[in-house]
Amino acid sequence: MKQTVQLARIQEKMRPGIITRDGFIGTDRRNLIDILVEDDATVKRMDLTHDIIARRMIDLRDAGLGGLGNFISVTPHFEVRVDSVRGKLPCPFGDPGIFPKTNTTVNNLKTGQTITFTDLHIHMIGSHGFYEGKGSSFRLEPAELVSILEIEKPHD
C-alpha cells in the first residue's frame, strides 16, 4: 500500500524526541503503512482482531490494579503488576485525550515468559493496530503478545 500524507505526518510525530525520548518507530526503516499492514496480517493469520488483543490487555491490567505496584496472582497462572509513573502521553495518531504512563507487567508462570505493556499500547493496538516499529524499546510482537497472554480466537 501507499503511505498517505496523513500517515507520513503521524510517522514524523513518532520519531525520537517528539512525543517520547526514543519515539515509537525504533530502527524500523519502513513506512508506517507497511508496519501497520504487516502487523495486521499477523493478527489476521491468528484469526484474531486488534480489539480482542487490546481487551485481553485491559482485563489483565485491571486485574493487576489491586496489587498497588506489587505482583498479584491472576487465574489461571499469571502474575500481574501495574506500576504508575508520573506523567501522561498523547496518542501519536492524534486521537483526543492523553494516556497515563502506566506499565503492566504480566508473568505467565506456565511458560516462564514475561511481557510489559502500557496504557498507550492498549489504545494504539485497539484503535490503530500499532505495536510500534521493529527495534523500538517498547515494540510488542503481536504473535508473542498473543502467546504470552494466552489469547484465543473467539468461538463462533
C-alpha positions in Angstrom: 0.0 0.0 0.0 1.0 3.6 -0.4 1.8 5.8 2.5 -0.7 8.7 2.7 0.3 12.3 3.6 -1.6 11.9 6.9 0.3 8.7 7.8 3.6 10.4 6.9 2.7 13.3 9.3 1.9 10.8 12.0 5.1 8.9 11.5 7.0 12.2 11.9 5.4 12.6 15.3 6.6 9.1 16.2 10.3 10.0 15.7 12.6 10.2 18.7 12.3 13.4 20.8 8.8 14.5 19.5 6.4 12.7 21.9 8.8 10.4 23.7 12.6 10.5 24.0 13.1 7.2 22.0 10.0 7.5 19.8 7.8 4.7 18.5 9.5 3.6 15.3 12.8 2.3 16.6 15.2 1.2 13.9 12.4 0.3 11.5 13.0 2.0 8.1 9.6 1.1 6.7 6.8 3.5 6.1 4.1 3.5 8.9 1.6 1.9 6.4 3.9 -1.1 5.9 4.3 -1.6 9.6 0.6 -1.5 10.1 -0.2 -3.8 7.2 2.4 -6.4 8.3 1.2 -6.5 11.9 -2.4 -6.6 10.7 -1.6 -9.6 8.6 0.0 -11.4 11.5 -3.1 -10.8 13.7 -5.4 -12.0 10.9 -3.4 -15.2 10.5 -4.1 -15.9 14.1 -7.9 -15.4 13.5 -7.9 -12.5 15.9 -8.5 -8.8 15.9 -6.6 -5.9 17.4 -9.6 -5.2 19.6 -9.6 -8.7 21.0 -5.9 -8.3 21.9 -6.5 -4.9 23.5 -9.4 -6.2 25.5 -7.3 -9.0 27.0 -4.6 -6.5 27.9 -7.2 -4.3 29.6 -8.6 -7.3 31.5 -5.1 -8.2 32.8 -4.2 -4.6 33.6 -7.5 -4.1 35.5 -6.9 -7.4 37.4 -3.4 -6.2 38.4 -4.6 -2.7 39.6 -5.5 -4.2 43.0 -1.8 -5.0 43.7 -0.8 -1.4 44.2 2.6 -1.9 42.5 3.1 -5.5 43.7 2.6 -8.7 41.7 -0.8 -10.4 42.3 -2.0 -13.8 41.2 -4.4 -13.8 38.3 -6.2 -17.0 37.3 -5.2 -19.4 35.8 -1.4 -18.9 36.1 -0.4 -15.3 35.8 1.3 -12.8 38.0 0.4 -9.2 37.1 1.9 -5.9 38.4 0.8 -2.5 37.5 3.1 0.4 38.0 2.2 4.0 37.5 4.8 6.6 36.5 4.2 10.3 36.7 3.0 11.9 33.5 0.8 11.3 30.5 1.3 10.8 26.8 -0.8 11.8 23.8 -1.6 9.3 21.1 0.8 9.9 18.1 -2.2 9.3 15.8 -3.8 12.5 17.1 -6.7 10.9 19.0 -8.2 13.1 21.7 -7.1 12.6 25.3 -3.9 11.7 26.9 -2.9 8.4 28.4 -1.3 7.8 31.9 2.2 6.3 32.0 1.1 3.0 33.4 3.2 -0.1 32.9 1.6 -3.5 33.2 3.9 -6.5 33.6 2.5 -10.0 33.1 4.4 -13.1 34.0 3.0 -16.3 32.5 4.0 -18.8 35.2 3.2 -21.7 32.9 5.6 -20.7 30.1 8.0 -18.6 32.2 7.5 -15.7 29.7 7.1 -12.0 30.7 5.8 -9.0 28.8 5.3 -5.4 29.7 2.8 -3.0 28.0 1.5 0.5 28.6 -1.9 2.1 28.6 -0.9 3.8 25.4 0.0 0.4 23.9 -3.5 -0.8 24.7 -5.0 2.3 22.9 -2.7 2.1 19.9 -3.3 -1.6 19.4 -7.1 -1.5 19.9 -7.6 1.7 17.9 -4.9 1.6 15.3 -3.4 -1.9 15.1 0.0 -0.4 16.0 2.5 -2.4 18.1 5.4 0.1 17.4 8.2 -0.3 14.9 10.9 -3.0 14.9 13.8 -2.0 17.1 11.7 0.2 19.3 12.4 -0.3 23.0 8.6 -0.9 23.6 7.8 -2.9 20.4 5.3 -5.7 21.1 5.4 -8.5 18.6 1.8 -9.5 18.0 2.4 -13.2 18.0 4.5 -13.1 21.2 1.9 -10.9 22.9 -0.9 -13.3 22.0 1.1 -16.3 23.1 2.2 -14.9 26.5 -1.3 -13.5 27.3 -2.9 -16.8 26.0 -5.4 -15.0 23.8 -7.5 -17.5 21.9 -9.6 -16.8 18.8 -13.3 -16.4 19.7 -15.6 -19.3 19.3 -18.3 -19.0 16.7 
